């Protein structure tokens, strides 16, 4: 029972923290751009906690598999001057990019720190040791980033099959099997970068899909109709759900 509780905490904290910093990126940049945020949520489904701020409702929801930063006028018509739709396109691009960017920067920074501090005796470190570790950390981090993008490339070119992809069940199994705090933090950094890169894929319903729509707006010099964008997002969401179910099925088959 104790192991079950510890493992549950490890999984929920990892997912919750990465969702928090992702949505926090959207939230902070939206605020900087004077865009109204109606709700900042961690999780989906029924609310289990909420607090009303001056402008934003902060909530924690029952299913910890995502979150959202609901901005005024993002998915519906709004005459509010502080709505997402009223902000210029470059501000909207910055808001959309913010979540994934935070995940990627956080993951790379943590990975770099782990690599740079590995093996250093902090009681009496020499300058050469520190510089060598920083150099090694830079190389290791660069390799880590290139490997991540190579995996994405393989996915689109057929070099990586869907049964090799890992979903929430597979990630949970990996988290449960982590040994020690450093191993756990390392995994946190890897998943953070993976989450950021995946979110930038040009798939509707992901940040990358929204980014493509905004780039089309820049080229056309006029926004896409909300009804058209809503249909594209619905198709993208349906595709994501199909992929999620397939990957989850493969995760379960691997375990059992």
C-alpha positions as CSV (number, residue, x, y, z in Angstrom):
1,X,0.0,0.0,0.0
2,X,2.8,2.4,0.9
3,X,4.6,1.7,-2.4
4,X,1.3,2.3,-4.3
5,X,0.9,5.7,-2.6
6,X,4.5,6.7,-3.2
7,X,4.3,5.7,-6.9
8,X,1.0,7.5,-7.3
9,X,2.5,10.7,-5.9
10,X,5.6,10.4,-8.2
11,X,3.3,10.1,-11.3
12,X,0.9,12.8,-10.3
13,X,3.6,15.2,-9.3
14,X,5.6,14.7,-12.5
15,X,2.5,15.1,-14.7
16,X,1.1,18.0,-12.7
17,X,4.3,19.9,-12.5
18,X,5.0,19.6,-16.3
19,X,1.4,20.7,-17.0
20,X,1.7,23.5,-14.6
21,X,4.8,25.0,-16.1
22,X,3.4,24.5,-19.7
23,X,0.1,26.3,-19.0
24,X,2.0,28.8,-16.8
25,X,4.0,29.8,-19.9
26,X,0.8,30.5,-21.8
27,X,-0.7,32.3,-18.7
28,X,2.3,34.6,-18.1
29,X,2.8,35.6,-21.7
30,X,-1.0,36.2,-22.1
31,X,-0.9,38.5,-19.0
32,X,2.2,40.3,-20.4
33,X,0.2,40.8,-23.7
34,X,-2.8,42.2,-21.8
35,X,-5.0,39.2,-22.8
36,X,-7.7,38.2,-20.3
37,X,-7.4,34.7,-18.9
38,X,-10.8,33.4,-17.7
39,X,-9.5,30.1,-16.2
40,X,-6.2,28.5,-15.5
41,X,-6.8,24.8,-15.0
42,X,-4.6,21.8,-14.1
43,X,-6.4,18.6,-15.3
44,X,-9.7,18.0,-17.1
45,X,-13.1,16.9,-16.0
46,X,-14.9,17.8,-12.7
47,X,-13.4,20.6,-10.6
48,X,-12.1,19.4,-7.2
49,X,-10.7,22.8,-6.2
50,X,-11.0,26.3,-7.3
51,X,-10.1,29.8,-6.3
52,X,-11.4,33.0,-7.9
53,X,-8.7,35.6,-8.5
54,X,-9.2,39.2,-9.5
55,X,-9.7,38.2,-13.2
56,X,-8.9,34.5,-13.4
57,X,-10.5,31.4,-11.9
58,X,-7.7,28.9,-10.8
59,X,-8.9,25.3,-10.8
60,X,-7.6,21.7,-10.2
61,X,-9.7,19.1,-12.0
62,X,-10.1,15.4,-11.5
63,X,-8.2,13.9,-14.5
64,X,-4.5,14.9,-14.4
65,X,-3.8,14.3,-18.0
66,X,-3.5,17.9,-19.2
67,X,-4.7,21.4,-18.5
68,X,-5.7,24.5,-20.2
69,X,-5.4,28.3,-20.1
70,X,-8.8,29.5,-21.2
71,X,-8.5,33.0,-22.7
72,X,-11.3,35.4,-23.5
73,X,-12.2,35.2,-27.2
74,X,-9.9,32.3,-28.0
75,X,-12.6,29.9,-29.1
76,X,-15.6,32.2,-29.4
77,X,-16.6,35.6,-30.6
78,X,-15.9,38.4,-28.0
79,X,-16.1,42.2,-28.1
80,X,-13.8,42.5,-25.1
81,X,-10.7,44.5,-26.0
82,X,-8.6,42.2,-23.8
83,X,-9.7,39.1,-25.7
84,X,-7.2,36.8,-27.4
85,X,-8.8,37.5,-30.8
86,X,-8.3,41.3,-30.4
87,X,-4.5,40.9,-29.7
88,X,-2.3,41.4,-32.7
89,X,-1.1,38.2,-34.4
90,X,2.5,38.4,-33.1
91,X,1.2,38.5,-29.5
92,X,-1.0,35.5,-30.2
93,X,2.0,33.6,-31.7
94,X,4.0,34.5,-28.6
95,X,1.3,33.2,-26.3
96,X,0.9,29.9,-28.3
97,X,4.6,29.3,-28.3
98,X,5.1,30.1,-24.6
99,X,4.0,26.7,-23.2
100,X,6.2,24.5,-25.2
101,X,9.1,26.9,-25.0
102,X,9.0,26.8,-21.2
103,X,8.9,23.0,-21.2
104,X,11.9,22.8,-23.6
105,X,14.0,25.4,-21.8
106,X,13.2,23.8,-18.4
107,X,14.1,20.3,-19.5
108,X,17.3,21.3,-21.3
109,X,18.4,23.5,-18.3
110,X,17.8,20.6,-15.8
111,X,19.5,18.1,-18.0
112,X,22.5,20.5,-18.4
113,X,22.7,21.0,-14.6
114,X,22.6,17.2,-14.0
115,X,25.3,16.5,-16.5
116,X,27.5,19.4,-15.3
117,X,27.3,18.4,-11.6
118,X,27.7,14.6,-12.1
119,X,30.8,13.3,-10.5
120,X,32.0,16.7,-9.0
121,X,33.2,16.6,-5.4
122,X,31.6,19.9,-4.1
123,X,33.8,20.0,-1.0
124,X,36.8,21.0,-3.0
125,X,36.1,21.3,-6.7
126,X,38.9,22.5,-9.0
127,X,38.3,25.0,-11.8
128,X,39.5,22.5,-14.4
129,X,37.0,19.9,-13.1
130,X,34.1,22.4,-13.3
131,X,35.0,23.6,-16.8
132,X,35.4,20.0,-18.0
133,X,32.0,19.1,-16.6
134,X,30.4,22.2,-18.2
135,X,32.0,21.2,-21.5
136,X,30.8,17.6,-21.2
137,X,27.3,18.8,-20.2
138,X,27.1,21.0,-23.3
139,X,28.0,18.1,-25.5
140,X,25.6,15.7,-23.8
141,X,22.8,18.3,-23.9
142,X,23.4,18.9,-27.6
143,X,23.3,15.2,-28.3
144,X,20.1,14.9,-26.3
145,X,18.4,17.6,-28.4
146,X,19.6,16.1,-31.7
147,X,18.3,12.7,-30.6
148,X,14.9,14.1,-29.7
149,X,14.6,15.8,-33.2
150,X,15.8,12.6,-34.9
151,X,13.1,10.7,-33.2
152,X,10.5,13.2,-34.4
153,X,11.9,12.9,-38.0
154,X,11.8,9.1,-37.8
155,X,8.1,9.3,-36.8
156,X,7.2,11.2,-39.9
157,X,9.5,9.3,-42.3
158,X,8.3,5.9,-41.1
159,X,11.5,5.0,-39.2
160,X,9.6,4.9,-35.9
161,X,6.4,2.8,-35.7
162,X,3.5,3.7,-33.5
163,X,4.0,0.6,-31.4
164,X,7.4,2.1,-30.3
165,X,5.7,5.3,-29.0
166,X,5.1,5.6,-25.3
167,X,1.9,7.1,-23.8
168,X,0.7,7.9,-20.4
169,X,0.6,4.3,-19.2
170,X,4.2,3.7,-20.5
171,X,5.4,6.9,-18.9
172,X,3.8,5.9,-15.6
173,X,5.6,2.6,-15.7
174,X,8.9,4.3,-16.3
175,X,8.3,6.8,-13.5
176,X,7.4,4.0,-11.1
177,X,10.7,2.2,-11.9
178,X,12.9,5.3,-11.3
179,X,15.6,4.7,-8.7
180,X,16.5,7.7,-6.6
181,X,15.9,11.5,-6.8
182,X,18.5,12.1,-9.5
183,X,17.0,9.5,-11.8
184,X,13.6,11.0,-11.2
185,X,14.8,14.5,-12.0
186,X,16.5,13.2,-15.1
187,X,13.3,11.6,-16.3
188,X,11.4,14.9,-15.5
189,X,13.8,16.8,-17.8
190,X,13.5,14.2,-20.7
191,X,9.7,14.2,-20.5
192,X,9.5,18.0,-20.3
193,X,11.5,18.4,-23.5
194,X,9.5,15.6,-25.2
195,X,6.3,17.3,-24.2
196,X,7.5,20.7,-25.5
197,X,8.6,19.3,-28.8
198,X,5.5,17.2,-29.3
199,X,3.3,20.2,-28.6
200,X,5.0,22.1,-31.5
201,X,4.1,19.4,-34.0
202,X,1.8,20.9,-36.7
203,X,-1.2,18.9,-35.6
204,X,-4.5,20.8,-35.0
205,X,-5.5,20.8,-31.3
206,X,-1.8,21.0,-30.4
207,X,0.1,24.3,-30.0
208,X,1.9,23.6,-33.3
209,X,-1.4,23.3,-35.1
210,X,-2.5,26.7,-33.7
211,X,0.8,28.2,-34.7
212,X,0.3,27.0,-38.3
213,X,-3.2,28.7,-38.4
214,X,-1.6,31.9,-37.1
215,X,1.2,31.8,-39.7
216,X,-1.5,31.3,-42.4
217,X,-3.1,34.5,-41.0
218,X,0.1,36.4,-41.3
219,X,0.4,35.3,-44.9
220,X,-3.2,36.0,-45.8
221,X,-3.2,39.2,-43.7
222,X,-6.6,38.3,-42.2
223,X,-7.7,35.8,-39.5
224,X,-9.3,32.5,-40.3
225,X,-13.1,32.3,-39.5
226,X,-13.7,30.9,-36.0
227,X,-16.1,28.3,-37.4
228,X,-13.5,27.0,-39.8
229,X,-10.8,27.0,-37.1
230,X,-13.2,25.1,-34.8
231,X,-13.8,22.4,-37.4
232,X,-10.0,22.0,-37.9
233,X,-9.4,21.8,-34.2
234,X,-12.2,19.2,-33.8
235,X,-10.6,17.0,-36.6
236,X,-7.2,17.4,-34.9
237,X,-8.6,16.5,-31.5
238,X,-10.3,13.4,-32.9
239,X,-6.9,12.4,-34.5
240,X,-5.1,12.9,-31.2
241,X,-7.7,10.8,-29.3
242,X,-7.3,8.0,-31.8
243,X,-3.5,8.1,-31.4
244,X,-3.8,8.3,-27.6
245,X,-6.0,5.2,-27.6
246,X,-3.7,3.3,-29.9
247,X,-0.6,4.2,-27.9
248,X,-2.3,3.4,-24.6
249,X,-3.3,0.0,-26.0
250,X,0.3,-0.7,-27.1
251,X,1.5,0.4,-23.7
252,X,-0.8,-2.1,-22.0
253,X,0.2,-4.9,-24.3
254,X,3.9,-4.3,-23.6
255,X,3.3,-4.4,-19.8
256,X,1.1,-7.6,-19.9
